[in-house]
């Protein structure tokens, strides 16, 4: 069926025009429905705008997670960041949503910085570069305002004392056949990349290991990472742990026509380290849903659904729904043209990112406070 | 050629009657010749009995190692122990030889205890069991008398902070194709076992990493482990490190007819933890090169070449060549029968192992002193 083959979604490649309804079927996940939203809202006291806007749109086992929650077994949070570059607005969206979850559910959060993954999958990337970006990305996490008492940064190559002994328990239950089928590996893949998924599985049960009882885990992440947890969800019960619940987000459109935000393409997105002049230039050059000329646009209105500026408002800069609706209305009606809209976005982005950058610089001294604590090396 | 297929030698399987001349050809190693022995003797001041007796019989690049030595670039030592059970006489032979090398060449020594390997390759073995044996095996190392200032114990699952970041540098350069060809992996192998060889490669350049310059490495090990270093010797130069030199030992015959010493078969060998009554029983039941009856043996003499008692003298209990020659002569001439010989062996083994066990118990407090020191977990 050629229509099914028009897009490819793996942890290392997203190609083609993704049909989310088909993807959900292909991966065997569930759409987040009104009932689940109501359940989240009931316990959180409100609904985050990224849920309201359908940016988080799919899930696995979140009803089980809330069953446990209602029985008095609250969950913890886990997700990751692949440090091959600086943090962009898409990554920040994940931090913003996860921080909201931590605030509302008062729960521990583990962020795994997979410097090993990026090193193993990118031939030209050195481990020291990945470690550099891991530290830089961690600053964005801290600047987002996570609770230092409840937040644990894992850097794979630093925390191997904790992660490796658990990862080999996962690895022992995954054959090369399975890894091949799920990730599309061939005989040419290096043996580190084949092993890597074992590391990504560990934080999905690490908190249970640390506290000595089974605590449900919730993983908010972009849907391309789902493959890792299809495997992990199969293995974890064999080790006596719960399958993690997952909240999937959509891919985020980049600033150019048809592309996606990509850490390896600086022009594809606003990055948290961008200075005002770069923000201005990127947004001025961004692809919009404008028409051929001003007169036509006054008549037909703009098209936010294909615009690359609009998602920036949706994801980060305009959390208030009434404000976003008003702006959308002014665009669709032809009242506001792209030039004005870009200037609004430049102002909002500059203010937001300048403030973020101040918090980010202050975070440099706090990095060690956020590191996951490990046992001393000693043989009892 | 069926004759080539009569034996199989991999790190996880030794099958059939090993033809060492063929094995050396198959693996592409070199026999240790008189010239190399003379070179070792010249620098060590003497020749160890395990070299004189041809127990260490094959090598890779030891002439390069001594070229460097003579230029003022001395080597360090590395080998490993797979902790799936207690230490037997065969393992002890490796410690005894390596300690002699350390004494004579005053060099650092790294012992890698591969608890991860044993866990990943033995389905029924738990990691805690492998860790238990790793600690027990370490006691035998300490009891052998290594210099605590120059000896570094690595337990893979404890020292992953140090080993994993280096292992992924090795792993990045090994494809599944290569691992498959060298180790005979199939799609059914678990992804941890496929990755493992990367861990075994690390101590072959770890000392160079720690001191910040290329130091030659010498690995005295049983020839079945050679496959790991065929791969490592290919990868290390790509990372800027030297190929390690290797000294290969033969497999050691077990106490039963035709078998080999095996950590997973308690009756196949004397173990360092065996109490006197077990030593006595094992040696009394051991297979010998005796004849059908006493009269025949008096006439024809015994056959040390097929006896399972004789190797125990060769390997550990009679290091003095003149004493061993005298005993062999008494056997071959028919003067000494197997009963007497077994009693001699029981006395020597009991004395040796009882002394060893005393030192072994005292070693329990010293384990932490021998552990490889690691950097603190901190992000600078």
Interface residues (C-beta under 8 A of the other chain):
Chain A: X116 X119 X120 X123 X127 X135 X155 X156 X157 X158 X159 X160 X161 X163 X164 X165 X167 X168 X169 X171 X172 X173 X174 X175 X176 X177 X179 X180 X185 X186 X187 X188 X189 X190 X191 X192 X193 X194 X195 X197 X198 X367 X368 X371 X374 X377 X378 X379
Chain B: X116 X119 X120 X123 X127 X135 X155 X156 X157 X158 X159 X160 X161 X163 X164 X165 X167 X168 X169 X171 X172 X173 X174 X175 X176 X177 X179 X180 X185 X186 X187 X188 X189 X190 X191 X192 X193 X194 X195 X197 X198 X367 X368 X371 X374 X377 X378 X379
